[in-house]
Amino acid sequence: MLRANYTEEECELFQKMRYSYPDDRVMRRLEILWLHACGKFAPEIAILVKQNPHTVRDVIAMYKKGGVPSVAAMDSNHPASELEKHRTSIVEEFKARPPATAKVRDGRPDACGVFRFRNRNKRNSAARIA
């Protein structure tokens, strides 16, 4: 079992950051560390935070190896798109000139704010059922 050997400053840091960190995943990790600093063991922490005990042990080991920076580092499996830097100009362009398929005859958007064609077969399908 991993023993908790945290300083008072570390405990205060976990207490403060576990509700104020911008990333939810990092906040969960800091919650795990705070519970561990309070004297709880990995299986009990896993039940409290609804995580796998191996995940709890990994977070504790990650902290012991590299401190808060290693816990706060979030590796993403999603590569960044090269179009991300053009996001605002693309959105503005689509707002200024929507695709032809997005226009509806009466010019009213649906509940989502998207212009769609009306279902022309609605009348015909109702007649076929009756």
N, C-alpha and C positions, 0 to 999 in steps of 0.2 A: 504494500500500500504506500502511496505517496504521502509523505508527511508535509504539513503546512509549516513552512519556516518563512514567514513574511514579516517585514518590518511594519511598524505602525503607519509610516508614510505610505507604504504600498497598499495597506488596507484602506486608508483614507482615499487614495487614488482610485482604487477599484470601486469604492462606495460612490464617489463623485462621478466617475466616468460611465458607470453601468447604466445610467439613465440619460446621459447627456452626449454620448458619442454619436456622430452623424449617421453611422452605418449600423443597421439593426443587427447584422451578423456579428459585428465586433462587440456590440452591447451584450449579446448572448454570451460571448466568450468571456467578457469581463464579469458577467453575473456568475459564471462558473468559477472564475478565480476568486471572486468575493466570497462565495459559499465555501470554497476550499480554505480561504484565509480564516473563515469563522470556525473551522474545525471539522467540517463535514468531509466525508470520504467519497470517492468517485461513484460507487454504486448509488449512494443516497442522493448525491448531486444529480446524477443522471435521471433519477425519478422526479426530482423537484423541477428540473428544467426541461424534462421530456426529450432527452437526448440519449444517444447510445453511450454506454459506459466507456467504450473505446474512444469516442469523440471527446468525452470529458478528460480522459487520461491524455489524449493527444494535445488538448488545449493547455493542460497543466505542464506537460513536457515542453511544449512550444514556449511557454512563458519562462520556464526555468532555463531554457537554452538561449533565448534572445530577448527576454523582457517584453515590455508593452509594445515596442515597435514590431516585433515579430508576430504578436497576437493581432495587432491592428492591420497588418499587411494581408490584403485579400487578393489571392490569385484568382483571376477570372479565366474560365475555359472558353470564353466568348471573345474571339478576335475583334478588334475595333475595325469598323468599316472605314474605308478611305473616303466615303461620302459624308461621314459625320461632320467634317469641317465645313461642309456646304449645306448643312441642315436648314438654316434659316432662309437661305436664298431659294432652296428647293420648295420649302413650304410657301414662301411668298409667291413663287411662280405658279404653283398649283392653285393658290387662292385667286390670283389674278386671271389665270387662264385654265379653268378646270378641264379635264378631259371631256370629250364629246359624250361619252357614255355616262358621265355624272350629271348631265343636264336633264331636267324633267320638263314637260310641256308647260305646266302652270308655274314653274319656277319656285315651288315651295320645297324646302328640305323636309326629310322625315324626322322622327323623334331624335335621332342621333346627330342631326345637323348635316346629313349627307343627302345630296340630290340623287335620286334613283329613278329608273323607269318604273312606271306602274306595271303591275302584272296584268298583261292583256288576256291571259288565259283564265283568270279568276272567274269571269262570267261563264266561259265555256265549260270549265270543270264543274261548276255548280249545276249547270244544266245537265251535264252527263250523269251526275250522281242522282238527281231527282227523277 
